[in-house]
Amino acid sequence: MKRVALLTVLALFSSLAMAFSCPKLMKQVDAALPSAKLSASQMAEVKKLRADGEAFHKAGKHSDSEAALKKAKGILGIN
């Protein structure tokens, strides 16, 4: 019983930690967009990934949000 409770608490904290990283990633993408030197297709992809990341975050799908936002950061060339 203690293991189940412990696993539940750990799962809750890990999902909360991911939830808080999404807004940080969105801000990083937003900050890099104005000065980005990208082709029109790359810019469109980054903007779509950014929008997808926010939608996933709002839907509670934080791992999907983080994946989309990290892909956008990769296209932008930011860490």
Backbone bond lengths (Angstrom), bond angles and torsions (degrees), N, CA, C in turn:
res aa  C-N    CA-C-N  psi(-1)  N-CA   C-N-CA  omega(-1)  CA-C   N-CA-C  phi
1 M - - - 1.443 - - 1.534 110.66 -
2 K 1.340 115.51 -39.74 1.465 119.16 179.43 1.523 110.66 -64.18
3 R 1.331 116.83 -37.48 1.470 119.91 179.79 1.521 111.16 -64.10
4 V 1.310 116.36 -41.15 1.461 120.20 179.74 1.531 109.81 -63.06
5 A 1.301 116.44 -43.97 1.463 120.67 178.96 1.525 110.59 -64.05
6 L 1.317 116.67 -42.27 1.459 121.07 179.73 1.527 110.80 -63.91
7 L 1.313 116.75 -44.99 1.463 120.53 179.06 1.529 111.43 -63.84
8 T 1.302 116.62 -37.67 1.467 120.49 178.12 1.518 110.42 -64.07
9 V 1.304 117.10 -44.61 1.463 121.45 179.53 1.525 110.44 -64.59
10 L 1.318 117.60 -43.75 1.460 120.64 179.10 1.528 111.42 -63.40
11 A 1.304 117.18 -40.51 1.469 120.81 178.34 1.519 110.60 -63.82
12 L 1.308 116.53 -41.10 1.467 120.99 179.23 1.522 110.97 -63.22
13 F 1.320 117.06 -46.60 1.463 120.02 -179.18 1.523 112.12 -67.23
14 S 1.323 117.83 -36.76 1.467 118.92 179.72 1.526 110.70 -68.30
15 S 1.331 117.95 -38.08 1.461 119.29 178.10 1.520 110.89 -70.16
16 L 1.312 118.09 -34.14 1.468 120.50 176.15 1.521 110.98 -67.00
17 A 1.318 116.88 -39.21 1.466 119.90 178.83 1.517 110.34 -63.43
18 M 1.318 117.23 -41.31 1.462 120.69 178.11 1.522 110.58 -66.86
19 A 1.317 116.82 -36.11 1.466 120.19 -179.89 1.517 111.11 -62.63
20 F 1.321 116.95 -34.93 1.457 120.38 -179.10 1.523 112.67 -79.93
21 S 1.335 118.18 -19.46 1.464 119.43 179.18 1.526 111.69 -80.21
22 C 1.323 117.64 -24.11 1.468 120.49 -178.41 1.532 112.27 -60.74
23 P 1.334 119.36 -50.12 1.465 118.90 178.99 1.531 112.69 -60.28
24 K 1.308 116.66 -35.15 1.469 120.41 177.97 1.531 110.03 -63.65
25 L 1.322 116.65 -44.47 1.461 120.84 179.01 1.531 111.00 -64.91
26 M 1.332 116.80 -39.65 1.467 120.31 178.10 1.533 110.64 -61.65
27 K 1.319 116.91 -42.68 1.467 120.83 178.86 1.526 111.38 -63.06
28 Q 1.332 116.69 -38.65 1.461 120.13 178.93 1.528 110.98 -64.84
29 V 1.321 116.85 -42.52 1.465 120.64 177.88 1.532 109.45 -64.64
30 D 1.329 116.77 -46.39 1.464 120.96 -179.72 1.527 111.78 -59.31
31 A 1.321 116.83 -39.37 1.465 120.94 -178.65 1.528 111.71 -69.03
32 A 1.325 117.41 -31.80 1.462 120.96 -177.21 1.529 112.99 -85.01
33 L 1.318 118.50 -22.17 1.465 121.70 -175.31 1.530 114.55 -58.66
34 P 1.339 120.12 -46.46 1.472 118.79 -175.20 1.529 114.51 -61.07
35 S 1.307 117.84 -32.60 1.463 120.40 -176.57 1.528 113.04 -103.48
36 A 1.336 117.01 8.29 1.463 120.86 -176.84 1.526 111.20 -70.82
37 K 1.309 115.76 137.01 1.461 122.83 176.11 1.525 107.94 -102.76
38 L 1.325 115.75 82.84 1.453 121.76 -176.08 1.521 110.49 -125.26
39 S 1.324 115.00 157.55 1.461 119.14 172.69 1.527 108.13 -71.47
40 A 1.305 115.92 167.29 1.470 120.45 -179.67 1.529 110.71 -61.09
41 S 1.323 117.11 -39.47 1.464 119.74 -179.36 1.531 111.58 -69.75
42 Q 1.338 116.51 -38.08 1.467 119.68 176.90 1.531 110.40 -65.66
43 M 1.326 116.72 -41.83 1.464 120.32 179.44 1.526 110.31 -62.77
44 A 1.333 116.58 -41.61 1.462 120.42 178.58 1.530 110.51 -63.39
45 E 1.331 116.79 -40.15 1.464 119.97 179.38 1.523 111.17 -66.07
46 V 1.331 116.96 -42.91 1.467 120.53 179.44 1.531 109.80 -62.09
47 K 1.323 116.79 -43.82 1.474 119.91 -179.87 1.525 111.14 -64.72
48 K 1.337 117.25 -37.17 1.466 120.26 177.48 1.526 110.15 -67.16
49 L 1.328 116.80 -44.78 1.462 120.27 178.75 1.525 111.00 -61.89
50 R 1.319 116.43 -38.84 1.472 120.89 178.29 1.528 110.32 -63.04
51 A 1.336 116.31 -45.30 1.469 120.65 178.98 1.533 110.64 -65.68
52 D 1.326 116.60 -41.68 1.463 120.51 177.42 1.527 110.66 -61.75
53 G 1.325 116.01 -42.35 1.465 120.30 179.53 1.511 112.04 -59.94
54 E 1.319 116.40 -41.77 1.468 119.95 178.99 1.533 110.55 -68.40
55 A 1.326 116.76 -41.10 1.466 120.37 179.22 1.533 110.99 -63.40
56 F 1.329 116.14 -44.34 1.467 119.50 177.35 1.529 110.82 -61.27
57 H 1.323 116.51 -42.03 1.465 120.75 179.98 1.525 110.16 -59.88
58 K 1.319 116.36 -47.45 1.470 120.61 -179.03 1.526 111.93 -64.86
59 A 1.336 116.57 -28.42 1.466 121.32 178.81 1.528 112.51 -84.71
60 G 1.335 116.74 -1.96 1.459 120.35 179.62 1.512 113.84 84.24
61 K 1.325 117.40 9.02 1.472 121.84 179.79 1.527 108.54 -95.79
62 H 1.318 115.38 72.47 1.461 120.90 -170.16 1.526 113.74 -69.84
63 S 1.320 117.75 -32.68 1.467 118.08 178.34 1.531 110.10 -69.24
64 D 1.332 117.68 -37.65 1.469 120.76 176.07 1.526 110.76 -66.43
65 S 1.330 115.53 -39.62 1.459 120.71 178.25 1.518 110.60 -61.70
66 E 1.311 115.57 -47.71 1.465 120.34 -179.22 1.528 111.15 -62.12
67 A 1.325 117.18 -40.13 1.468 120.91 179.76 1.530 110.74 -63.58
68 A 1.324 117.35 -45.11 1.465 120.94 -179.60 1.525 111.01 -64.60
69 L 1.322 116.35 -43.62 1.465 120.15 -178.05 1.524 111.94 -69.12
70 K 1.322 117.00 -35.95 1.468 119.87 177.14 1.528 111.03 -68.78
71 K 1.326 117.04 -34.18 1.459 120.00 176.40 1.524 109.31 -66.24
72 A 1.327 117.40 -40.68 1.463 121.17 177.20 1.529 110.46 -62.45
73 K 1.322 116.67 -42.35 1.461 119.91 177.61 1.521 111.11 -62.46
74 G 1.313 117.64 -37.39 1.458 121.22 178.63 1.532 111.45 -63.41
75 I 1.318 116.61 -42.14 1.470 120.14 178.08 1.520 109.89 -65.26
76 L 1.324 116.01 -36.74 1.464 120.58 179.34 1.534 112.18 -74.54
77 G 1.323 116.39 -15.98 1.464 120.33 179.80 1.518 113.22 77.66
78 I 1.340 116.22 29.65 1.468 119.83 177.33 1.524 108.76 -113.60
79 N 1.322 114.92 152.49 1.469 120.06 -178.23 1.475 110.65 -79.78
